[in-house]
Amino acid sequence: VQLQASGGGLVQAGGSLRLSCTTSGSIHSINAMGWYRQAPGKQRELVAVVNSGGNINYADSVKGRFTISRDNAKNTVYLQMNILKPEDTAVYYCYAFVTNFRGSLDYWGKGTQVTVSS
């Protein structure tokens, strides 16, 4: 299973970015997809996750600014990030909880850098 993310970059505070991540490979079902992030010197933290039933969980710090969505036909998850703040600067990791012949496992993308300048 591979996760390919795109859409990171450099943006000024108040700006917007959209991340996307496509899961491919041996997939029976994708139970959840989402995004985590890790800033320098900090632990990896949840940003937003959406499960197969459409239930969404956001970090309190991004509620009202970020929107997660998924396209099940494309095995793709999106993260629309608006009103970006310097504290949003981090490496963003795509995540998928996938069921295949190996069982149900967590899979991670390589990460994409998001930098918000003040």
C-alpha positions in Angstrom: 0.0 0.0 0.0 1.4 3.4 -1.0 0.2 6.9 0.0 1.1 9.7 -2.3 0.6 13.2 -1.0 0.8 16.6 -2.8 0.0 20.2 -2.3 2.4 21.5 0.4 4.4 24.6 0.0 5.0 28.1 1.3 2.2 30.6 2.0 1.7 33.8 3.9 -0.4 33.9 7.0 -4.0 34.2 6.2 -3.6 32.2 3.0 -4.8 28.9 1.8 -3.4 25.5 0.7 -5.0 22.3 -0.4 -3.4 18.9 0.3 -4.4 15.7 -1.4 -3.4 12.1 -0.8 -4.1 9.1 -2.9 -3.9 5.5 -1.5 -3.0 2.7 -3.9 -2.0 -0.9 -3.8 -3.5 -3.9 -2.2 -6.7 -2.5 -0.7 -9.9 -4.3 0.3 -11.3 -1.3 2.1 -10.1 2.0 3.5 -11.6 2.4 6.9 -10.2 5.9 7.6 -8.1 8.5 5.9 -6.7 11.7 7.2 -3.8 13.9 8.1 -1.4 14.3 11.0 1.4 16.9 11.3 4.7 17.3 13.1 6.3 20.6 13.8 10.0 20.8 14.7 10.6 19.7 18.3 7.0 18.5 18.7 5.2 15.2 18.6 3.1 14.1 15.7 -0.5 15.2 16.2 -3.8 14.6 14.6 -5.1 17.3 12.2 -8.2 15.7 10.8 -9.5 12.2 10.1 -12.6 10.9 8.2 -13.8 7.4 8.5 -15.7 5.3 5.9 -19.0 6.3 7.4 -18.2 10.0 6.9 -17.6 10.8 10.5 -14.9 13.5 10.9 -12.6 14.4 13.8 -10.7 17.7 13.8 -8.0 19.0 16.1 -9.4 21.9 18.1 -6.7 24.1 16.7 -7.9 23.8 13.1 -11.7 23.7 13.6 -13.4 26.3 11.5 -10.3 26.8 9.3 -9.6 23.3 7.8 -11.9 21.0 5.9 -11.3 17.4 5.2 -13.0 15.4 2.5 -12.6 12.1 0.7 -13.4 10.7 -2.7 -14.0 7.0 -2.2 -14.0 6.2 -5.9 -10.4 7.7 -6.1 -9.2 6.5 -2.7 -8.2 10.1 -2.2 -8.4 12.4 0.8 -8.2 16.2 0.7 -7.4 18.8 3.3 -8.5 22.4 2.5 -6.5 24.7 4.8 -7.8 28.3 5.1 -6.7 31.2 7.3 -3.3 29.6 7.8 -1.3 30.7 10.7 2.5 30.4 11.4 1.8 27.8 14.0 0.4 25.5 11.2 3.9 25.2 9.9 4.8 21.5 10.0 5.4 18.4 8.0 1.9 17.0 7.1 1.6 13.2 6.9 -1.2 11.4 5.1 -2.7 8.5 6.9 -4.9 5.6 6.0 -6.3 2.6 8.0 -6.5 -0.1 5.3 -7.9 -3.6 5.3 -6.3 -6.0 2.9 -5.0 -9.6 2.9 -2.6 -8.6 5.7 -5.4 -7.5 8.0 -6.2 -4.0 9.1 -3.2 -1.8 9.4 -2.1 1.8 9.5 -0.2 3.2 6.6 1.6 6.6 6.2 2.8 8.8 3.4 6.2 10.4 3.4 5.1 13.8 4.4 4.7 17.1 2.7 6.1 20.4 4.1 3.7 23.3 4.9 5.3 26.6 5.8 3.3 29.6 6.8 5.2 32.9 7.0 4.1 35.8 9.2 
